[in-house]
Amino acid sequence: MAIAKTRTGARSSRIRAPRSEGFFEKTTLENGVRVVTSRMAHVHSASIIFNYSVGSRYEDDRVAGISHVLEHMLFKGTERRPDPAQISEEIEGVGGMLNAATGRESTNYWAKVPANRTELAFDVLSDILLNSTFPEDELEKERSVIFEEIRGVVDTPEDLVHDVIDEVVWDNQAVGRPIIGSEETVAGISADDLREFLDRHYRPERLVIAVAGNIDHAEIVELSHQAFGHLAPGLGDVYVRAETRQTSQRARLVNRPTEQAHLCIAHPALSYNDPRRYTQGMIDAVLSSGMSSRLFQEIRERRGLVYAVYGYFRQYADVGQGVVYAGTDLERVGETIDAVLGELRKLRDDIVPEDELERTKELRKGRILMGLEDSRSVAGWIGSQELTFGEILTPGEVMQRIDEVRAEDMLELSRELFREELLNLALIGPYDDEDAFRSRLVFDSAGTNG
């Protein structure tokens, strides 16, 4: 069997560096497929995730949404399993679960099964990736399903506003385009388009096979070699790098007779390749992690302005964005915007107190540990890190980097991120004066909210 070098350059696939603490093993096949595993002897399950570094950012405008259509269609029949029901029945018939997800830079296909059914799950997943037939009748049915999915987002303001803010921040660039595409582009995607996209982008170098549970690394490597070792290497197309083109505040309104106003305030942020991403993560946690976070305590609990308020950062290879969402009463939308800006301004102007910093660090570390209690979450941890960074940090290493973040680092980065000329607003409700809302995107007007 052809096995290439491991991270240390040795033939052995065992990761022996003291810092790994036996958390994972990694082997790279000669054609570039990476296999990472984590043995969890105490569990009765195994989770397999096939991670590909390709998503909606890689699509041409004509076929926007094809990554998502392909994800659906890979479950619609193979040469050995021509009936789509066979695919799900084989996994669910042993008590397992099967699914997939599409992002802007990655797509993954996963199964979780009893550990003694690992080989079955691996066979089903590799079969759909290598031998799907894309029947025309199934494509038409799935196209209709995706149309309904698109319409569901459009009809749900609290979902739609997130797509709108992405478009506002990234100004017609692919990174801000809805992952699902549009009805127009999805309608034009053919089976030949799917085959061409699959052949061009689902290359060995872009595949990370992550498995966690009561499994053996060598056996997973052998299964991987048998299924994917014959594939010829050759990278597909890359995405077009995004640019931060913004020089002044932006606002976009979607005028609808809603019962509640739904808004997002956003700004460009760091990519995941920036070493300050741990500092950005701490800013995110102070703002929005849990009921003790600043957004929840100030805007919901103290002011009673909203039922739902939260923030998040989206990080990509070259850019990122920070977003705060709020749903509020139609008459209080201006006050809510000011309150959100007030919380951003506090982080920009005032250093985070030491007790709040330490409390938030403990929250983040505790959630990391609790989030790694089953095989699927562990497979997701090792697979996503290998796919994204080309290396895997243990939970302990990530927690150490969180501990190293200083309040001074957070203040400096907040001043870089929270700048008036980089503020963006998306608002859904019975409003039509974009200029009036754009003029609110200044931190001075939030002064009374401090």
N, C-alpha and C positions, 0 to 999 in steps of 0.2 A: 504494500500500500504506500502511495506517495504522500509523505507528510513533510511539510517544509518546516522552517525554523519556528521556534516559539519566541516569545517576547525577549527572552534572555539569550537567544541565539543557539540554545542547546537542542539536541534532538528530542530529549524528553519533553513531554507536554506539561509536566508539573511546574507550577509557578512556585519557586522555592524562596523567593525573597522574604525575609522575616516579616515585612510589613503586610504581606498578603494573608498571613495567619491561616492558610489553607482555605480561604474563602472561595477561591475559584481556580480553575485550570483553563488553559488556552492552547489551542493548536491551530496552525494555519496550513491548509492544504496547498499544494504546489500551484494551483490555479488561482489562489487568493481567497478562497472561502475560509472564513474564520469561525472556529467552533469554540465556544466558551461554555463551561458548565460549573455548577455549584452543587456539591453533594450535600443533601440534607437527610441523613440517615434516620432521623426521628419522624419523618413524615411518610405517608402512604401514597403520595401522589407524585406525578412528574408533570412539569409544564415545559412545553416546547414553543419557542417563538422564532419564526424566521423573519429577520429584520432586513429590509432592503433600504439603502440610502437613495431613495428616489420618491418624489411626491409631486404635488401640484406645481411647484416652482419650475419643474423641468418641462412643463407642457408648452406646446405652441398655442397661441391664442385660438386657432381654429378648433382645436380639440380640448379646450379647457374643461377640466373635469374628468379626463380620461383615466387618470390614476385611480379615481374613485370608482368609475365604471369597471375598470379592470379588476379591482378588488372584489366587486360583486360577482363578476362573471367567472372568476376562478373557482367559484363554488357551484357552477352550473353544468358540470359534466366533464369527464375525462374519457380517454379511450378504454380504460379498464372499468370505469364507473360512469357509464353514460347517463344514468338516471341521477339527477342532482340529489334525490332523497338518499341514495346510497352513501353519499359523502357524509351527511349529518348522521344517518342511522348507525354507521359503523362506529362513530365516536360516542354518540349518545347511548348506543346499545351497551356500552360498558360503563355507563355512568359519567362519561366525560363531557366536556364543553369545547366548542369550536367557534372561532370568530376571527375578525380581522379589523384593521383600522388604517385609515389613510390620513397623512399629514402633509405639510408643505414640503418637507425634506425627507420624509421617511414613510414607509408602508410596512405593516407587519401582519403576519398570519400566525395564529396561535391555537394550541389545543392544551387542555389540562385533563389528564386521565389518571386512573390508578397506575402506580409505578410499574406493575407487571404488564401494562398495555402500552408501554412507551414505544416499542417498535411499530405497533399498529398505528399510533398517532403520527409517528414520523413518516410512515408510508403514505398515509392519507394526505398529509400536508405536502410532501414532496411530489406526490402524484398530481395534485391540482396545479402546482407551480410549473411542472415540466410537461404535462400531457393534456392540458385543458383543450377542449375542441371548439368552444364558443359557438354553440348552435344558434342559428338565426332566430328561431322562435323564442329561445330563452333570452336572447339579447333584446328583442322587442318587449318581452314581459318585464325585464329588468329596467329597461328604459322608462317604462310607465311607472315603476316603483320609485325610481329616482326623481321623476317629475313630481310625484307626490311629496317626496322628501324636500325638494326645493320649495314647493308651494307651502309646505308646513312651516319652513323657516320664515318665508315671506309673511305668512299669516300670524306669526308669533313675535310681537314687537321685542320682547325681552331676549329673543335669540337674534332677530334680524339686526338689532342695533350694533352687535359685535361685528357682523360682516360690514356694516356701513362704516364703522370707525376704522376698520382695517383699510378700506378703500380710501378714506380721507387721509390717513397717515401716509400711505404709500403711493398715492397719486397715480393710479393706473399701472403700477408695476406689478409683476406676477406675484410677488410676495404678499400683496394685499388682496389678491383675487380670491373669491370664495373657493374653497377646496372642491366643493361639489360641482362647480361650473354653473352654467345657465341652461335653461330649457333649450335655447337655440343651439348651443355648442354640443350638448349631450345628444340632441336629435340627429346631429350630423356624424356621430362616431360610428364607424363600421367595424365589423369583425376583423377586417384586414388592418384597420387602424390599431386595434387591440393587439394583434399579433406583432405588428411592427414595433409598437411601443414596448411590449414585453421583450422582444428580441434585442432591442437597442439598449434598454435600461436595466433589465434584470440580469446583470452580469455577475460572475463569480466574485469579483473584487468588491462588489456592493452588498454582498450577503454576509450577515452574521447570524449563525445558528446558536441560539442561547437555550440551554436546558438546565433546569434546576429540579431537585427532588431526590428521591431515593434511586439514584442512577449511577452508572459507571462511566467515567469520562472516555475511556478507551472504546467502549461499545458505541457511544455517541459519535466518536470520530469515525469509526468504521461505517456506521450507517450513513454518515455525511459523505464519506468518500464514495460509497457505493452509489448514492443517489446523485451527487453533484460533482464528483471528481473528474468526470469525463468532459465537463464544460470547458470550452476554450476561454481563456482570459481576454479581456478587451473592454475598456471602460466605455460607457455610453456618453451621451452629450452631458454637459454641465449646465447649470442654470445661469441666467444672467444676473450678475451682482446687482444688488439694490443700492439706491442712492438716497441720502437724506437731502431732499431738494428744498425743504421748507425754509422760508425766511420771515414768515409772519403767521399769525394765528389763522386757523381755518375752522369753519363750522358748516355742517350740512344738516338740514332739517328734512324729515320725512313727514309730511303733513297728513295726519290721520285723526279721525274722531275717536281717539282712545279714551279709556276711563282713567288711565294713569300715564304719566310721562316716563319714558325710558331714555336714559342718557348714558353716554360714555365720554369720559375725558381721557385723552391719551397723548403720548409724546414718544418720540424715538428713544431707544435705550441701547444698552450694550448687547453685543453678540455673545454667544456662549463660548467663543474663543478668547474673549477678553478675560484676563486673570482676575479682574475685579468682579466677576460674576457672583462670587460669594458675598461681597459687600452689597451688590444689587439685591441678592436674595434676602439679606437682612433688612434692607429698606422695605422690600415687599412684605416681609413678615411683620415688621412693626406696624405697617399700614393696615394689613388685612388678614393676618393669621388668627382666626378664632374670634370668640366673643369678647376677648380682652384687647383686641386690636384697636388702634386709634380710629379707624373709619367707623367701626361698629359702635364703639363707646361714645364718640362725639356726635356722629350724625344720626344714628338710630336711637341710642339710649338717652343721651343727654338732651338732644334737640327734638327727637321724635319726628324727624323729617321724612324718613323712609321706612319701608319694611325690609327691603333688601339693599345692601350696599357691600361691595367687595372689590378688591383689586387683584391684578395679576400682571406678570411680565411674560411676554413671549420672546424667546431667544432663538435666533437663527445663526447660520454660520458667519454671516457678514453684518447683520444688523439685529436690532431687537426693538421692542416697544413695550411701554408700560401703559396699563389701562385701569381706570376705575369706572365701575358700573354702579348706577343707582336707579331705583324705581321710586317715584314720588308722586304726590298729589299734583294735579295740573296747575294749581295756583301757587305751588311752592317750588317750582322748578328753578327759578332764579336764585332763591335762597339756598337750594341744594347745591347748585353749581358753585356758589360762593363758599359754601362749607367745605366742599371737596378741595377747592383751591386753597382754602385755609389750612387744611391738613398737609398738603404738599408744601406750602410755604413754611410751615413750622419745621419740616425736615430740612428745608433749604437754609433756614435762618438760625435755627437753634439746635445745639448738639443734643443727641438722645441721652437722657440721664442714665447713669451706670446701672441702677437697679432695673430699669426697663430693658436695657440692653441684655443684661444677664438673664432676665426672665424670658426674653424672646429667644435667646440662644438655647435655653433649656427646652423650650417648646419645640423648636425646630429639631433638636437632637432626639427628643423623645418620639416625635412623629416619624423620624427616619427609622428608629428601631421598631416601633409598632407596625410600620408599613412593610416590614420584611418578615412577616410571620408565616407566609405561605409560599409555596413553590412558584406560583405565577409572579408574585411581586419580586422575588429574588431573580428569576429569569429575566424579568423586565429590567431590573437594576443592572445586571452584568451585560445584557444585550444592548441596551440603549447607550451605556457608557462606551462600550467598545465601538459601536456604530458611530457615535458622535465624536468621541475624542481619540479613538484608537488606543485607549488604555482604560483600565478599570481600577477605580479607587474603592477600597473597602469602606464600609460604613464608618469605621473608626477614623480613617483618613479624612473623610468628608467632614465628620464632626470636629476634627482638629482644625480644619480650615475655617469652619464656622466660628470656633473659639478664637481664632486669630483676628477676626474682624474687629476693628476699633471704631469707637463712636466718631473719631476724627475722620476716618475713612468714609463713613456714611455721610457726614456733613459735606465733605469735599465732593463726593459723587452726586449727592442731591443737588448741589449748586450747578453741576454740569448738566444734569438731566432735566431739572424743573426750571426751564427758561420760558418766559412768556412767548417768545417768537416761535417756540416749538410746540405750543399747546394746540390741541385739536378737540373739537366737540362734534358728536353725533347725537341727534335728539329726535325721538319719534313721539309725536303728539299733535294736537290741533294748533300748530304754530307755523308762521310763514315769514317771519322777519329774521333772516339769517344775520343781517348786520347787527341787530340788537343783541343777539346771543354771542356773536363773535366779539363784540365790544366788552363782554363780561369776562373774557379770558385774559384777565390781568390779575396779578397777585395783590396789587394795592387795594382793589375793591373787596378783597377777602380779608382785609385788615381787621374788621370787626369780629371775624370768626376766630381769631387767635386766642 
